[in-house]
């Protein structure tokens, strides 16, 4: 997968891009069942800079965050789907509960989060402030969540029996 890089590879890539005057945006999430809210978030994030890097929660980290029944799609499939989205320049997988360490290592210009957050509730807010990284809330107001889509699918499937 051409867009998928290690943290070390991205460190060097971003360093070179910033030397060229490029503005780098980091977005992150699980992206378990891709929906319109994800697309809005990613496109808005990409518009905030020249390069969009997306950090994707690993299967292990999703299980810790969402429970044993998640993820629906394994990280290899989630990465394959995300790689097809044109506005994403680079992808990486991470295991940690937050992207604090990624912000410290990659030092993007912008850390973008979805509208289920406010600037005050972003878990990595203090790290971003300390490093001079802009926090940006991206995308349309959150109207759907993966857990709600899963619930709807189960309800509709059970009604059909």
N, C-alpha and C positions, 0 to 999 in steps of 0.2 A: 504494500500500500504506500503510494508515493507521498501522501500528506502526513502519514503517521510517523512521528519522530520520537526519539527518546528525549528525556529532559536535558541530557548533556548536548545532544545535537541541537536542540532548540536554543540552548544557552548561546551557542556559537552563532547560529543563524540570526537570532534576535540582535546580538551584539553587532553583527555586520549590517543588518537592516537599519539599526539606529544610527550607525555611522553614516549611512546614506540619507539620513534625515527622515526615515520612515517612522510613522506613528503606529505603535503596536498595541492591539487590544487583546486582552485575555478574557474569554468567557468560560464558564464551566458548568457542568451538570451531569445528570445521569443519562438523559436522552434515551429512556427505556422504550417507550412507545412514542415515536415521533408524531407530533401533532402541530396544528397551526400556531399555537403559542410558542413552540420551539422555533419555528421558522421566523416569526415576528421578532423574537429575541435575538436570533442569530443575525438576521439582516440588519436590524437596528444597531447591533453591536459592531458589525462590520463597517457600517456607515460612519462610525465614530473615529475611524483611523484608516490606515493604509493596509494593514495586515491583521487578519483575525486568526488568533490561536485559540483552539478550544481544548480545554482539559476535560477529559471524560472519566467519570468515576469507574473504577474497576468493578468487576463482579463482586469481589470480596467487600469493597467499601459500600456497595449498594445493599448487600445483605445486612451489613451493620446498621445502615441508615434506615432501610425500608422493611427489613424482616426477611425470613428464610424463603418466602415465595417469590422474591424478586432477585435479580432482574428477570423480566420476561424474555428478553433477547440477551444472549451472551455478548461480552464486550467485542468479540471479533465481528459479529453481525452489526452491532451498533456502530462500530468504526466504519464498516463497509458502507452503511447507509449514510453516515455523516460525510464520508469522503466524497460522496456524489453531490453534495451541496456546494454550489459554486462560490458562495461568499466566504467559505472556510478555506484558509490558506494552509494551516497546519493543525494537526491533532496530536494529542498525547493522552496517555492513561495515567491516572494517579490513584493511590490507595488510601491516602490520608483523609481524615474527616473534613478538613478544610484545605483551601489552596494557599494558606499562609506561606508555606515553604516554597511553593512554586512562584509566588509573587517575589519572594526574597531572591530566588535564583534567577528567574527570567527577567525580572524588573520591567514589566510592560509599562506603557504610558498610561493605559486605562485598564481598570478591572471592571468588567461589565456583569451585572446580575439582573435576573428577571424581575418582573413587577410583583412577585410574591414577597419581595424585599423592599425596604426603604433604605436610603443611605445610612440611616441610624441603626438598622437591624442587620446589615451585611456582616456576617461573622468575621470576615477578614478586614473590617474597616480600620482598626487600629494599625494593623501592619501596613495597609495601603497609605494611611496618613503619614506614618513614620517614614515611609520610603518616597513620599511625594507622588504617589500613584493616584490618578483621578479615579473615583468610584462613580460609575454611571449605571442608572437603572434603565434597562432597555426593554423595548417591546410594548405591545399592546397590553392593556390591563388584563390580568390573568382571569380567564373565564373557564379554563379547563385544566385539569391536572391528570397525569397518568393514572393515579389511583381512582379518579372518578370515571375515566374511560374504562378501566378494568371492571369496575363495579357495574357500569352500564352494560358491558358485554355479557357479564355473568347473568344479570337480571334478564336481558333479552333472550339469552340462550335457555335459561330455565323456563321462561314463559313459553318457549317453543316446544317444550317436551310434552 
